[in-house]
Amino acid sequence: MNRITSAMMELMSMDELSRDSSFVHARNPLAKLIVTIIYIVAVLSFDITNLTGLIPMVLIPVVLFSLSGIEIRVCFYKLRIILPLIIFIGIWNPILNRTSALDLGLFVLTEGTLSFLTLLLKSLLALMMSFILVATTGIDGICAGLRRIHVPSIIVSLILITYRYISLLLTEAETLVTAYTLRAPGQKGVHVSAWGSFLGQLLLRSMDRANELYGSMRLRGFTGEFHYADNDKIDGTDILFTLICLIVIVGFRIVNISRLIGGIFI
Amino acid sequence: MDKSVELVIELNGLHFSYDEKTSVLEDINLKVRKGERIGIIGANGAGKSTLFKLLTGLLTGRGEVEIAGTKLEKKTLCEIRKRMGLVLQDSDNQLFMPTLFDDMAFGPRNYGKSKEEAEIAVNKALGMLGIEELKYRSCTRMSGGEKRMAAIATILAMEPEIILMDEPSITLDPYNRRKLINNLNEMDQTLLIASHDLDMILETCERVILIDNAKITADGRAEDILSDKELLEQCHLELPLCFQQAMPYNRDSN
């Protein structure tokens, strides 16, 4: 299986995950969207050196993963591409900022290291929460939720269509690579001399297909509005779920639980 | 033409070209009555798919297009598309939702049906084509033939009055092709089928329109046009197999 095919399979597996049934899957997309947005804002609002305050926030995605029946390792596997980038951005902090934050004699924790760990954890938590939203809601549910909170339809359409076009672009790229490979035995990848025409063809073919696909959507009444989610009413469980999550998130944001627990023992 | 029968499609002087130099369709005049089954035939690039795109407003040409008494304009597009479904030539372009059920419900929900009503329409269309087992299958995990049936099902679920099908039998195996022919014969909607599968056209349509050199070259009874060897060969087509079988088999005759 080539890399393009496996990328497509991964994209499809996200859609498949969203079709499972669990307590989290059954919640209204809007409820999950609100919880995710508030959670991400809360996580990002922590001070760059407030690692102890941030640690209890780990509990929320962990509980949601447990309730959804999705294994956390699936999430980490999917995030393997983006994690090196986060590490690359934060790795400079321990090198550039060597001011001592905690001196334990043998071990000195610098502010740079602390900010690096906080940045890493913040990114990880935001990504985990976004993953659980996508994996339990699906892109259509998320878009319907965005419309309900009055995000302009043009932006929502853009998100939905971009998502759809990623798989379209991958399909076209896969077809081109297969056609190339069959006539270039023994070659590893696409030779540099063919890159120009390869990219040009990919662009033209993708544009053509995107146009056809959008035409097909319009022929079936798509005008940028997500009418098919109109009847998904929010019930009592959704409201309770949202309230509990929000109380826990705000509670963890205001009260430094780690320090509180530490205070009991010291 | 019998005036008592309601006209559902009326084209007057329709003209279309992509580059203003070469006409893809020129002076197309056509009247289609309610419930008629028409086969649109012609060589590759004759303009069959373009004609369907013009009828659904995906392309805009010169001339008049009237669907069920409503003139095709920007403001009437939604109303017209609600009454008319188009099965595209490439099924991959028709299927864009995660599962076939989502894809089939997309049209009915957009046109105001409730979740329950849409599900009834979906089940009815699936049952009609006998593909109930595909309901929750991801469209990307279907075979070419399954995708074709799925694409047709997405249009049937909208319950349109007029159905346009661009090469519906393409990629279907003989068994599914036969099933499709039987299904088409059971439908009571107005059908316009563009295809190179002339045997299927002969079995499903009572009227045939032959497009050649951007114009309607022939318009008449399916049996008359599809048995006219000379006319078909002039337009880079050949007799349907069922008519060819009357001739002795000769591999070297080409």
Interface residues (C-beta under 8 A of the other chain):
Chain A: M8 M12 D15 E16 S18 R19 G138 D140 R164 S167 T171 R209 E212 L213 G215 S216 M217 R218 L219 R220 G221 F222 T223 E225 H227 Y228 D230 N231 D232
Chain B: K53 T56 L58 C78 R81 K82 G85 L86 L88 D90 D92 N93 Q94 F96 M97 P98 T99 D102 A105 F106 G107 R109 N110 Y111 G112 S114 K115 A118 Y136 S138 T140 R141 T154 M158
